[in-house]
């Protein structure tokens, strides 16, 4: 309800700023003297304008780099595969169904955190060497799909 409050109709009207010596807005018309703001289109432009001072965006140091060709994977840990039980065949669609991965927008990579259930067959886009070792040590196998 508070977001719909408005002044009553006619309560706020636009007034032209008077010019001339008798109204207090003579000569410079309330704009001060000299500088960018005394002209008709003299407002500083841009959100980052700081009056000619070096803007904050340019003052703070820049760091880091992200390679444009990088591939961001969806991470699934070996311990999370326990919900499938022993002897299961796990594909990307079944990971999505269980909520362990999102849809097919990014590739799925298997990492080695946790204990692997026994006799799993896992088909994912990538797997770390230690994750592959854990699954193979538990009697399963990892297949890489494209």
FIKOLZA-1660 file (N, C-alpha, C; in steps of 0.1 Angstrom, whole numbers, plus 5000, padded with zeros to 4 digits):
% residues 146
   i   px   py   pz ch aa at
   1 5008 4988 5000  A  X  N
   1 5000 5000 5000  A  X CA
   1 5009 5013 5000  A  X  C
   2 5020 5012 5007  A  X  N
   2 5028 5024 5008  A  X CA
   2 5035 5027 4994  A  X  C
   3 5036 5017 4986  A  X  N
   3 5042 5019 4973  A  X CA
   3 5033 5026 4963  A  X  C
   4 5020 5027 4967  A  X  N
   4 5010 5034 4958  A  X CA
   4 5007 5048 4963  A  X  C
   5 5013 5053 4973  A  X  N
   5 5011 5067 4978  A  X CA
   5 5016 5077 4968  A  X  C
   6 5007 5087 4965  A  X  N
   6 5011 5098 4956  A  X CA
   6 5005 5111 4961  A  X  C
   7 5011 5122 4958  A  X  N
   7 5005 5135 4961  A  X CA
   7 4991 5136 4955  A  X  C
   8 4983 5144 4961  A  X  N
   8 4969 5146 4956  A  X CA
   8 4970 5153 4943  A  X  C
   9 4961 5151 4934  A  X  N
   9 4961 5158 4920  A  X CA
   9 4962 5173 4922  A  X  C
  10 4971 5179 4915  A  X  N
  10 4972 5194 4916  A  X CA
  10 4981 5199 4927  A  X  C
  11 4985 5190 4936  A  X  N
  11 4993 5194 4947  A  X CA
  11 5007 5198 4943  A  X  C
  12 5012 5191 4933  A  X  N
  12 5026 5194 4928  A  X CA
  12 5025 5199 4913  A  X  C
  13 5029 5211 4911  A  X  N
  13 5029 5216 4898  A  X CA
  13 5043 5221 4894  A  X  C
  14 5045 5221 4881  A  X  N
  14 5059 5225 4876  A  X CA
  14 5059 5240 4875  A  X  C
  15 5070 5245 4881  A  X  N
  15 5072 5260 4880  A  X CA
  15 5084 5263 4872  A  X  C
  16 5083 5273 4864  A  X  N
  16 5096 5277 4857  A  X CA
  16 5104 5285 4867  A  X  C
  17 5117 5283 4866  A  X  N
  17 5125 5291 4875  A  X CA
  17 5126 5305 4870  A  X  C
  18 5123 5315 4878  A  X  N
  18 5123 5328 4873  A  X CA
  18 5137 5334 4871  A  X  C
  19 5139 5342 4862  A  X  N
  19 5152 5349 4859  A  X CA
  19 5150 5364 4861  A  X  C
  20 5160 5370 4865  A  X  N
  20 5159 5385 4866  A  X CA
  20 5164 5390 4879  A  X  C
  21 5166 5402 4880  A  X  N
  21 5173 5408 4893  A  X CA
  21 5163 5408 4905  A  X  C
  22 5150 5407 4903  A  X  N
  22 5141 5408 4914  A  X CA
  22 5138 5395 4921  A  X  C
  23 5141 5384 4915  A  X  N
  23 5137 5372 4921  A  X CA
  23 5147 5364 4928  A  X  C
  24 5159 5368 4928  A  X  N
  24 5170 5361 4935  A  X CA
  24 5177 5351 4926  A  X  C
  25 5172 5350 4913  A  X  N
  25 5179 5341 4904  A  X CA
  25 5184 5349 4892  A  X  C
  26 5188 5361 4894  A  X  N
  26 5193 5369 4883  A  X CA
  26 5207 5365 4879  A  X  C
  27 5212 5371 4869  A  X  N
  27 5225 5369 4863  A  X CA
  27 5229 5355 4861  A  X  C
  28 5233 5347 4871  A  X  N
  28 5237 5334 4868  A  X CA
  28 5226 5324 4870  A  X  C
  29 5214 5328 4873  A  X  N
  29 5202 5320 4874  A  X CA
  29 5204 5308 4884  A  X  C
  30 5211 5310 4895  A  X  N
  30 5212 5300 4905  A  X CA
  30 5222 5289 4902  A  X  C
  31 5230 5291 4891  A  X  N
  31 5239 5280 4886  A  X CA
  31 5253 5283 4891  A  X  C
  32 5256 5293 4898  A  X  N
  32 5269 5296 4902  A  X CA
  32 5277 5302 4891  A  X  C
  33 5290 5303 4893  A  X  N
  33 5298 5309 4882  A  X CA
  33 5308 5299 4877  A  X  C
  34 5310 5300 4864  A  X  N
  34 5320 5292 4857  A  X CA
  34 5318 5277 4860  A  X  C
  35 5325 5269 4852  A  X  N
  35 5325 5255 4854  A  X CA
  35 5315 5248 4845  A  X  C
  36 5315 5235 4845  A  X  N
  36 5307 5227 4836  A  X CA
  36 5292 5228 4839  A  X  C
  37 5288 5230 4851  A  X  N
  37 5274 5230 4854  A  X CA
  37 5267 5243 4851  A  X  C
  38 5273 5253 4846  A  X  N
  38 5266 5266 4844  A  X CA
  38 5260 5266 4830  A  X  C
  39 5263 5256 4822  A  X  N
  39 5257 5256 4808  A  X CA
  39 5244 5248 4808  A  X  C
  40 5237 5249 4797  A  X  N
  40 5224 5243 4797  A  X CA
  40 5225 5228 4797  A  X  C
  41 5235 5222 4790  A  X  N
  41 5236 5208 4790  A  X CA
  41 5249 5204 4798  A  X  C
  42 5251 5211 4809  A  X  N
  42 5264 5209 4816  A  X CA
  42 5264 5199 4827  A  X  C
  43 5255 5190 4827  A  X  N
  43 5255 5180 4838  A  X CA
  43 5267 5170 4835  A  X  C
  44 5274 5166 4846  A  X  N
  44 5284 5155 4844  A  X CA
  44 5277 5143 4839  A  X  C
  45 5284 5136 4830  A  X  N
  45 5278 5124 4824  A  X CA
  45 5284 5111 4830  A  X  C
  46 5276 5101 4831  A  X  N
  46 5281 5088 4836  A  X CA
  46 5280 5086 4851  A  X  C
  47 5278 5074 4855  A  X  N
  47 5276 5071 4869  A  X CA
  47 5290 5073 4876  A  X  C
  48 5301 5071 4869  A  X  N
  48 5314 5070 4876  A  X CA
  48 5321 5084 4875  A  X  C
  49 5314 5094 4871  A  X  N
  49 5320 5107 4870  A  X CA
  49 5323 5113 4884  A  X  C
  50 5335 5117 4886  A  X  N
  50 5338 5122 4900  A  X CA
  50 5344 5136 4899  A  X  C
  51 5339 5144 4890  A  X  N
  51 5343 5158 4890  A  X CA
  51 5356 5160 4884  A  X  C
  52 5361 5151 4876  A  X  N
  52 5375 5153 4870  A  X CA
  52 5385 5146 4878  A  X  C
  53 5382 5142 4890  A  X  N
  53 5391 5133 4898  A  X CA
  53 5392 5120 4891  A  X  C
  54 5404 5113 4893  A  X  N
  54 5405 5100 4887  A  X CA
  54 5395 5090 4893  A  X  C
  55 5386 5084 4885  A  X  N
  55 5375 5076 4890  A  X CA
  55 5380 5064 4898  A  X  C
  56 5372 5060 4907  A  X  N
  56 5375 5048 4916  A  X CA
  56 5378 5036 4907  A  X  C
  57 5371 5034 4897  A  X  N
  57 5372 5023 4888  A  X CA
  57 5386 5022 4882  A  X  C
  58 5392 5034 4880  A  X  N
  58 5406 5035 4874  A  X CA
  58 5417 5035 4885  A  X  C
  59 5413 5039 4897  A  X  N
  59 5423 5040 4908  A  X CA
  59 5426 5026 4914  A  X  C
  60 5417 5017 4915  A  X  N
  60 5419 5005 4922  A  X CA
  60 5427 4995 4912  A  X  C
  61 5435 4987 4918  A  X  N
  61 5443 4978 4909  A  X CA
  61 5435 4967 4903  A  X  C
  62 5438 4963 4891  A  X  N
  62 5432 4952 4884  A  X CA
  62 5440 4939 4886  A  X  C
  63 5433 4928 4887  A  X  N
  63 5440 4916 4889  A  X CA
  63 5431 4905 4883  A  X  C
  64 5438 4894 4881  A  X  N
  64 5431 4882 4876  A  X CA
  64 5429 4882 4861  A  X  C
  65 5427 4870 4856  A  X  N
  65 5425 4868 4841  A  X CA
  65 5416 4856 4839  A  X  C
  66 5406 4856 4831  A  X  N
  66 5399 4845 4827  A  X CA
  66 5400 4842 4812  A  X  C
  67 5405 4831 4809  A  X  N
  67 5408 4827 4796  A  X CA
  67 5394 4826 4788  A  X  C
  68 5393 4832 4777  A  X  N
  68 5380 4832 4769  A  X CA
  68 5376 4818 4765  A  X  C
  69 5386 4809 4763  A  X  N
  69 5383 4795 4758  A  X CA
  69 5381 4786 4770  A  X  C
  70 5380 4791 4783  A  X  N
  70 5379 4781 4794  A  X CA
  70 5366 4773 4793  A  X  C
  71 5366 4762 4799  A  X  N
  71 5355 4753 4800  A  X CA
  71 5351 4751 4815  A  X  C
  72 5340 4756 4819  A  X  N
  72 5336 4755 4833  A  X CA
  72 5328 4742 4834  A  X  C
  73 5332 4733 4843  A  X  N
  73 5326 4720 4845  A  X CA
  73 5316 4721 4857  A  X  C
  74 5306 4712 4856  A  X  N
  74 5298 4709 4868  A  X CA
  74 5305 4698 4876  A  X  C
  75 5307 4701 4889  A  X  N
  75 5315 4692 4897  A  X CA
  75 5306 4682 4904  A  X  C
  76 5309 4669 4903  A  X  N
  76 5302 4659 4911  A  X CA
  76 5313 4651 4918  A  X  C
  77 5311 4649 4931  A  X  N
  77 5321 4642 4939  A  X CA
  77 5317 4627 4939  A  X  C
  78 5328 4619 4941  A  X  N
  78 5326 4604 4942  A  X CA
  78 5316 4600 4953  A  X  C
  79 5318 4607 4965  A  X  N
  79 5309 4604 4976  A  X CA
  79 5295 4607 4974  A  X  C
  80 5291 4616 4964  A  X  N
  80 5277 4619 4962  A  X CA
  80 5271 4608 4954  A  X  C
  81 5279 4599 4948  A  X  N
  81 5273 4588 4940  A  X CA
  81 5267 4576 4949  A  X  C
  82 5269 4578 4962  A  X  N
  82 5263 4567 4971  A  X CA
  82 5248 4566 4970  A  X  C
  83 5241 4577 4965  A  X  N
  83 5227 4576 4964  A  X CA
  83 5222 4566 4954  A  X  C
  84 5231 4562 4945  A  X  N
  84 5227 4553 4934  A  X CA
  84 5229 4538 4939  A  X  C
  85 5237 4536 4949  A  X  N
  85 5239 4522 4954  A  X CA
  85 5249 4515 4946  A  X  C
  86 5252 4503 4950  A  X  N
  86 5262 4495 4944  A  X CA
  86 5257 4489 4931  A  X  C
  87 5266 4488 4921  A  X  N
  87 5263 4482 4908  A  X CA
  87 5255 4490 4899  A  X  C
  88 5254 4503 4901  A  X  N
  88 5245 4511 4892  A  X CA
  88 5253 4516 4881  A  X  C
  89 5246 4519 4870  A  X  N
  89 5252 4526 4858  A  X CA
  89 5247 4540 4859  A  X  C
  90 5257 4550 4860  A  X  N
  90 5254 4564 4862  A  X CA
  90 5257 4571 4849  A  X  C
  91 5247 4578 4844  A  X  N
  91 5249 4587 4832  A  X CA
  91 5245 4601 4836  A  X  C
  92 5248 4610 4827  A  X  N
  92 5245 4624 4830  A  X CA
  92 5231 4627 4833  A  X  C
  93 5222 4620 4825  A  X  N
  93 5208 4622 4827  A  X CA
  93 5203 4618 4841  A  X  C
  94 5209 4607 4846  A  X  N
  94 5205 4602 4860  A  X CA
  94 5211 4612 4870  A  X  C
  95 5222 4618 4868  A  X  N
  95 5228 4628 4877  A  X CA
  95 5218 4640 4878  A  X  C
  96 5213 4644 4866  A  X  N
  96 5204 4655 4866  A  X CA
  96 5191 4652 4873  A  X  C
  97 5186 4640 4871  A  X  N
  97 5174 4635 4878  A  X CA
  97 5175 4636 4893  A  X  C
  98 5186 4632 4898  A  X  N
  98 5189 4632 4912  A  X CA
  98 5193 4645 4918  A  X  C
  99 5194 4655 4909  A  X  N
  99 5198 4669 4914  A  X CA
  99 5213 4671 4917  A  X  C
 100 5221 4661 4912  A  X  N
 100 5236 4663 4914  A  X CA
 100 5242 4671 4904  A  X  C
 101 5236 4673 4893  A  X  N
 101 5241 4682 4882  A  X CA
 101 5229 4689 4876  A  X  C
 102 5232 4700 4869  A  X  N
 102 5221 4707 4861  A  X CA
 102 5220 4701 4847  A  X  C
 103 5212 4708 4839  A  X  N
 103 5210 4703 4826  A  X CA
 103 5223 4702 4817  A  X  C
 104 5222 4701 4804  A  X  N
 104 5233 4699 4796  A  X CA
 104 5240 4711 4791  A  X  C
 105 5240 4722 4799  A  X  N
 105 5246 4734 4795  A  X CA
 105 5261 4734 4797  A  X  C
 106 5266 4727 4807  A  X  N
 106 5280 4726 4810  A  X CA
 106 5284 4711 4812  A  X  C
 107 5297 4707 4808  A  X  N
 107 5301 4693 4810  A  X CA
 107 5302 4690 4825  A  X  C
 108 5301 4677 4828  A  X  N
 108 5302 4672 4841  A  X CA
 108 5315 4665 4843  A  X  C
 109 5322 4669 4855  A  X  N
 109 5335 4663 4858  A  X CA
 109 5334 4656 4872  A  X  C
 110 5340 4645 4873  A  X  N
 110 5340 4637 4885  A  X CA
 110 5352 4639 4893  A  X  C
 111 5351 4643 4906  A  X  N
 111 5362 4645 4915  A  X CA
 111 5362 4635 4926  A  X  C
 112 5373 4634 4934  A  X  N
 112 5375 4623 4942  A  X CA
 112 5371 4625 4957  A  X  C
 113 5363 4635 4961  A  X  N
 113 5360 4637 4975  A  X CA
 113 5350 4626 4979  A  X  C
 114 5353 4619 4989  A  X  N
 114 5344 4609 4994  A  X CA
 114 5348 4595 4990  A  X  C
 115 5340 4585 4995  A  X  N
 115 5342 4571 4992  A  X CA
 115 5333 4566 4981  A  X  C
 116 5339 4558 4972  A  X  N
 116 5331 4553 4961  A  X CA
 116 5323 4540 4964  A  X  C
 117 5311 4540 4960  A  X  N
 117 5303 4527 4961  A  X CA
 117 5309 4516 4952  A  X  C
 118 5306 4504 4955  A  X  N
 118 5313 4493 4948  A  X CA
 118 5306 4491 4934  A  X  C
 119 5314 4487 4924  A  X  N
 119 5309 4482 4912  A  X CA
 119 5300 4492 4904  A  X  C
 120 5305 4504 4903  A  X  N
 120 5298 4515 4896  A  X CA
 120 5303 4516 4881  A  X  C
 121 5294 4519 4872  A  X  N
 121 5299 4523 4859  A  X CA
 121 5294 4538 4857  A  X  C
 122 5304 4547 4855  A  X  N
 122 5301 4561 4855  A  X CA
 122 5304 4566 4841  A  X  C
 123 5295 4573 4835  A  X  N
 123 5297 4579 4821  A  X CA
 123 5296 4594 4823  A  X  C
 124 5307 4601 4823  A  X  N
 124 5308 4616 4824  A  X CA
 124 5317 4622 4814  A  X  C
 125 5317 4635 4813  A  X  N
 125 5326 4642 4804  A  X CA
 125 5341 4642 4808  A  X  C
 126 5343 4641 4821  A  X  N
 126 5357 4641 4826  A  X CA
 126 5358 4636 4840  A  X  C
 127 5370 4631 4844  A  X  N
 127 5372 4626 4857  A  X CA
 127 5386 4629 4861  A  X  C
 128 5388 4632 4874  A  X  N
 128 5402 4634 4878  A  X CA
 128 5408 4620 4880  A  X  C
 129 5422 4620 4880  A  X  N
 129 5429 4607 4881  A  X CA
 129 5426 4600 4894  A  X  C
 130 5425 4608 4905  A  X  N
 130 5422 4602 4918  A  X CA
 130 5408 4596 4919  A  X  C
 131 5398 4603 4912  A  X  N
 131 5385 4598 4912  A  X CA
 131 5384 4585 4904  A  X  C
 132 5391 4585 4893  A  X  N
 132 5391 4572 4885  A  X CA
 132 5397 4561 4893  A  X  C
 133 5408 4563 4901  A  X  N
 133 5414 4553 4909  A  X CA
 133 5405 4548 4919  A  X  C
 134 5398 4557 4926  A  X  N
 134 5388 4553 4937  A  X CA
 134 5377 4544 4931  A  X  C
 135 5372 4547 4920  A  X  N
 135 5361 4539 4914  A  X CA
 135 5366 4526 4909  A  X  C
 136 5378 4526 4903  A  X  N
 136 5383 4513 4898  A  X CA
 136 5388 4504 4910  A  X  C
 137 5392 4510 4921  A  X  N
 137 5396 4503 4933  A  X CA
 137 5384 4496 4939  A  X  C
 138 5372 4502 4937  A  X  N
 138 5360 4497 4943  A  X CA
 138 5353 4487 4933  A  X  C
 139 5360 4484 4922  A  X  N
 139 5354 4474 4912  A  X CA
 139 5346 4480 4901  A  X  C
 140 5346 4493 4900  A  X  N
 140 5338 4500 4889  A  X CA
 140 5347 4504 4878  A  X  C
 141 5341 4512 4869  A  X  N
 141 5348 4518 4858  A  X CA
 141 5343 4531 4854  A  X  C
 142 5351 4540 4848  A  X  N
 142 5348 4553 4844  A  X CA
 142 5349 4554 4829  A  X  C
 143 5338 4558 4822  A  X  N
 143 5338 4560 4808  A  X CA
 143 5337 4575 4805  A  X  C
 144 5345 4580 4796  A  X  N
 144 5345 4594 4792  A  X CA
 144 5336 4595 4780  A  X  C
 145 5326 4604 4780  A  X  N
 145 5317 4606 4769  A  X CA
 145 5320 4620 4763  A  X  C
 146 5317 4623 4751  A  X  N
 146 5319 4636 4745  A  X CA
 146 5306 4643 4744  A  X  C
% end
